[in-house]
Every structure is written in C-alpha cells, then in structure tokens.
Amino acid sequence: MAISDNLIKDEKIIFESKKHWAAPLRDSIVPALMILGFLLLRSLSPSGGGLFGAIGSLMDFIALGLLVVGIGWIVYNIFTWRTAAFAVTNLRVIREEGLISHRSSATLFTSLSDVKTNVSLSGRQLGFGDVIIYSQSGDAGVDRFRTITTPIQFRDAIMTQKTKAPAPAAAVPTAAVPTAPVAMAQATPAVMAPAPQPVVTQAQSSADAAAALASLADLHDRGAVTDAEFEAKKAEILARM
C-alpha cells in the first residue's frame, strides 16, 4: 500500500526514501547458505539400494527442502525491497514494509524524542544506511529503518519538520494575587482600612483555559495529537480552571 493512500487531513509528504538494493543482499545471507547446503547434500548423497539408498533418499528430501525454502526466502526479500517505503510528512514519520510480516508504523513529531543514523563505510560509498527513531515510549518506541537510501537526508528532513511541529499545549499560568501592607495609624489606636487588592477574576482564568483548549483541539483535529494525549491534556487544563 502506498504511503500517499494513508495520509490524513492536511498532511503532505515532505521527503521519501526506499530500500537500497543492498537490502536483499544483506537479508539473503541465510537463504544463500541454505542453497549451498542443498548442493552439499546432493553431492554427498549415496546412491544404490538398501540402507545407503534410504539414507540417500532422506538426504535428497532434506536438500530439496533447503532449496525450496532458500529460493522462496530470496524472492520474498526482493519483493520487500521493491515495495518498502519510508516518508517524512509535515506531521509524522511513516514506514510501510513487508508482506507476510508486514511492518507499518507512524511516529508523530510531538512524541518523537531523537533520531540517529548508522552508516557503514560501504554505506557511505553506496548511499545507504539505517535510521533509528526514538519516541517518548523509551525502548518500546524504538523504530529502525534498515538499509534505506539517503539516510542522512532522511534524518535531516525529520529534524527540520520536528522543529516546525507545534509545541504541546502549555500549562495555563496561575496569576499571583499581590498583597498590600496594611498601614497602621501611629497617633491613634483606630485601625485604618486595608487598601483595595487587585483580584484575578474567574473570567480571566476561564479565557486563558479556553485558549489552551482551542489550541489543543486544533492539534487533535489535524492528527498531531492522539486521542489519549488529547483527553489527558484536556483534563489537566480543566483541572486548573
């Protein structure tokens, strides 16, 4: 499925990347060994009848299984290489990859904490590497994009959009009520009335909270804040009213 088919309202793709052609080569080391195992078993398989013939038939059966699985695995890796897609939008980082074991992820910039790249010497020469995304969920939120093209540019696009992402709704400050000292008369025992004190009205506090709620609702409508984050922050703002 194309990434463009999964965009939400007002979302647009800023930068895209694909799997590098080195990906199926790196992922096909094990199936290549399985094919070598097929050739080895076929060369060692005894022929003839009796016990040796039975052993030879078993070795041929195992060799055939290695060959079928190895070729199928390589074909799957090639298909994954051709269909994998990675994108940076104005709201999040998206990955679509795999067929049988399909991996789909979307990380909002508001929950993204860091992004790193891992580029080997051969990767620098051929233009591929790994991009590792860290979210505020800790180790559970680590997302690895392996062997993708232009990893440095992909990382830079993420960081650029991260700086443009709207900050979470700020806490509504509570205004302090200044106190005025009460002047006491020195020449007479009568106590003078205290000076009037400025008071923060409920209307002012409600207006600040309403502005914060409106900003939060706008982020939620654009998909930049999840339902859980929206409800938690809304409850926090309402509790301060």
N, C-alpha and C positions, 0 to 999 in steps of 0.2 A: 504494500500500500504506500502510495506517495505521501510525503510529508505535507505537501500542499493540500491534501484532502482532509487533513486533521487540524487545520488552523481554526482558531476561534475568532470571534468578532474583533475587528480592528487589529488583528495580528498579521504581520507580514514578515517574510523571510529576509534576513539581512546577509547571511553567509551560509554556504553549503559546502559539505565535504563528502567524500566517498571512501570506500575501502580501497587501499592501494593493491596493485597486482601482486605485491609480495605477501599479502594476507593468505591467499590459498596455498602458497608455497610453505609458509610457516605452519599453517594449520594441518598440512598434509604429511608431516613427517611420520606420524604413526601409521597411517594407511599405506605409505610407501614401504615401510618396514614389513607390513603385512603382505604386500605383493612380493617382496623379496623372500619372505617366509614360504610363500606358495612355490616359488621357483626352487628353493632349497629342498622342500619336502618332495617335490616332484622328482628332483634329481636323486634323492636318497631312497625313494620308494622301491622296495623289492618287487620283483615280478615272479610269476610262476604260481603253482598251486600249493595247497596245504596251508600250514601256519604262516609261512612267509607271504603267501598270496593274500591271506586275510589281513595281515599287518599292512601290506602294500595297499589294499583297498581302503583301509581305515586312514592311512596317510594321505591317499588321494582325496578322500572325502574332506578331511581337515584342510588340505591345501586349497580345494575348490572353495570352501567357506571363506578362507582368508582372502582369496582373490575377489570374490563377490563383494564382501564387506569393504575391502580396501578400495575397490573401484567406486562403489557407491558412496563411500565417505569422501573421496576426492571430488566426485560430481557434486555432492552437497556443498562442499567448501567453495567450489567455483560458483554455484548458484548464490550462495550467501554473499560472496564477493561482488557479484553483479547487481544484487538487489539492495544491499545495505545502503542506508542514507543517514546523514547527520546534518543538523541545521541549527543555526542561531537565529532566532526571531527577535522582535522588539520586546518580547515578554518572557521568553524561556529558551532552554536548550532542549532539543528533541533528538531522539535516536530511534530508528526503525531498523531492525536487523534480525536475520534468521528466518527459518521456515518451520521445521519441526519444533525446534526450541526457539520460538520467537521472542525476541527481547525488544520491548518498547518502553521508552522512558521519556519523561518531560520534567525538567527541573526549572522552577520559577526563579527569576533573578532575586526575588525578595527572600528566598530561602537558601540561596547559594552563598557559601562562605569562602570558597577558594577554588582555584583551578590550576593544575600543573601539567607539564608535558614531560614525556620521557622519549627522547630521540637518540637512537644509537648512532654510531659512526656511519654505518651503511644507510641508516635512515636519513641522515643529513645529506648524503650523496644522492640518494634516490628520491627524496622528498616524501618520507612517511614517518610516522611515529605514533605514540599513544598519548591520549589526552585523558586526564583524571580529574573528575569533578567531585568536589566535596560540598555537601549540604549541611544544614544545621542539625541533621539527624545523627551526625557522627559517623562511625564506621558503617552503620546500616545504610547511610545515604551516599556512599561512595559509588560513583558510576564511571566505568572505564570504557573508553572508546579506543579499541586496539587497531593498530596498523591503518590509520586513516591518512588521507592525503592532506598536505598543507597544515600540519598540526599547530605550528606557531601562529599562523594567521587565524586559525580557528580559535585558539586561546585568546588572541588579541581582540577578536570580534566579541567574544564572551565578556571580557573585561570592559570593553567600550560600552556595551549595552548595559552591563551591570552598573556603571556609573550614571547612566541615564535613567535607570529604573527609579520609580517613585519610592521615597522612603516610607516605612510603615508609619501609620498614623501616630503622631506624637501625643504624649500624655498631656492632658489639659492642666495647665498650672493652676494652683490654688493661690489666689491673691491673699497676701497678708494684710490684716487689718491693723494699721498703725494706731498706737495708743498715745494719748497726750497726757502729760503730767498734770495732776490736779493742783492748781495753785492754792495755797493755804494763806489766809489773811494773817498777818503778823500782829496787827494792832487790835484785832477784835477776835473773840472766840467764835464768831459766826463762820461757818464753812461755806466758801464760795462754791457755786455750782460748777461741775466739770465742763470743759469746753466740748462742743459737739465733735463726734468722731465720725470719719468717713466710713461708710459701710459698703461692702461689695454686695450688690443686690443679687437675688436669685435669677433675675432675668439675664444679668451679665454672664453668670456661670452657665446658664442654660444655652445662651448664644454660642459660647465657646464650645460646649459639648456638641451642639447641633452642627457646628462647622466641622468638627473632627469626625462626627458620624457621616456627614455628607462626603468627606474625602475618602473615608473607609468604604462607603457604599460604591463610590465610583471605581475604586481599585477592584472591588469584588465583581462589579458588572463587567469590567474589562478582562477578568480572569487572572489578574495578577495576585489575587489573594484567594486561598481555598476557602471552602465553606467553614471548615473547622477554625481556621485562623480568623475569619470574619466574625464568627459568633463569639470567640474568646475575646477579641479586641473590643467588640461592641459591648459585651458585658462589663469589661474593665472601664470603659468610658461612662456607661450608665451608672456604675457604682460610685463614681466621683461626683455625680450631679447632686 
